[in-house]
């Protein structure tokens, strides 16, 4: 079993130092509680509602920033994925996810599908989400809106992912009373149609008038939510056997990947 923790935080807009402390405390606490895979929200270092490119540049980080080493130290042996505003070597800004493992930044993924006004600030990533081979299993890393594209999630599964993790910032949209947020339903559908575990870490609070869904959820490979956050700053955990994701046989004659009609699509 692998213990997965999603830390639903309320980062403060353009407060690098304050968010540094929030991240450090959340990662250290989750690791101390036995979490082996820890996920934090999208753009947790900077906040999401950035006014423009200039403001984003004022809080952009490079992957060699000393803060990442600090967070890696706080994580101990845990595998951590967190969102950050990245300043690339090319001078462009990216909405990125950093993977911390083994005391260092093991990978950086740049969001390939930009949502709404993100397109005014960030440049789209050009590479597929990484599928990291870890001691816990194969972990694919995505960001928020990426999950809406079945082409991307299915590709990660074909590439061997046992778990898809995604830092997210989900703006609150109306929904019928008693229903899961639409984005959680997408995560459940992704899990069910691919028989893969999914962990999505949303953020909490209100930022520059924008309310957030606070929809953090951990979903089993069967497509059912096994842990969810609800409102406020909270860390949710679940113990999952990620090896179960590798079995794509649902019945004696149903195989989720082999049944695809690649001759037609």
Rosetta blueprint (number, residue, H / E / L):
1 X L
2 X E
3 X E
4 X E
5 X E
6 X E
7 X E
8 X E
9 X L
10 X L
11 X L
12 X L
13 X L
14 X L
15 X L
16 X H
17 X H
18 X H
19 X H
20 X H
21 X H
22 X H
23 X H
24 X H
25 X H
26 X H
27 X H
28 X H
29 X H
30 X H
31 X H
32 X H
33 X L
34 X L
35 X L
36 X L
37 X E
38 X E
39 X E
40 X E
41 X L
42 X L
43 X L
44 X L
45 X L
46 X L
47 X L
48 X L
49 X L
50 X L
51 X L
52 X L
53 X H
54 X H
55 X H
56 X H
57 X H
58 X H
59 X L
60 X L
61 X E
62 X L
63 X L
64 X L
65 X L
66 X H
67 X H
68 X H
69 X H
70 X H
71 X H
72 X H
73 X H
74 X H
75 X H
76 X L
77 X L
78 X L
79 X E
80 X E
81 X E
82 X E
83 X E
84 X E
85 X E
86 X E
87 X E
88 X L
89 X L
90 X L
91 X L
92 X L
93 X E
94 X E
95 X E
96 X E
97 X E
98 X E
99 X E
100 X E
101 X E
102 X L
103 X L
104 X E
105 X E
106 X E
107 X E
108 X E
109 X E
110 X E
111 X L
112 X L
113 X L
114 X L
115 X L
116 X H
117 X H
118 X H
119 X H
120 X H
121 X L
122 X L
123 X L
124 X L
125 X L
126 X L
127 X L
128 X L
129 X L
130 X L
131 X E
132 X E
133 X E
134 X E
135 X L
136 X L
137 X E
138 X E
139 X E
140 X E
141 X E
142 X E
143 X E
144 X H
145 X H
146 X H
147 X H
148 X H
149 X L
150 X H
151 X H
152 X H
153 X H
154 X H
155 X H
156 X H
157 X H
158 X H
159 X L
160 X L
161 X L
162 X L
163 X E
164 X E
165 X E
166 X E
167 X E
168 X L
169 X L
170 X L
171 X E
172 X L
173 X L
174 X L
175 X L
176 X L
177 X L
178 X L
179 X L
180 X L
181 X L
182 X H
183 X H
184 X H
185 X H
186 X H
187 X H
188 X H
189 X H
190 X H
191 X H
192 X H
193 X H
194 X H
195 X L
196 X L
197 X E
198 X E
199 X E
200 X E
201 X E
202 X L
203 X L
204 X L
205 X L
206 X E
207 X E
208 X L
209 X L
210 X E
211 X E
212 X E
213 X L
214 X L
215 X L
216 X L
217 X E
218 X E
219 X E
220 X L
221 X L
222 X L
223 X L
224 X L
225 X E
226 X E
227 X E
228 X E
229 X L
230 X L
231 X L
232 X L
233 X L
234 X E
235 X E
236 X E
237 X E
238 X E
239 X E
240 X E
241 X L
242 X H
243 X H
244 X H
245 X H
246 X H
247 X L
248 X L
249 X E
250 X E
251 X E
252 X L
253 X L
254 X E
255 X E
256 X L
257 X L
258 X L
259 X L
260 X L
261 X L
262 X L
263 X L
264 X L
265 X L
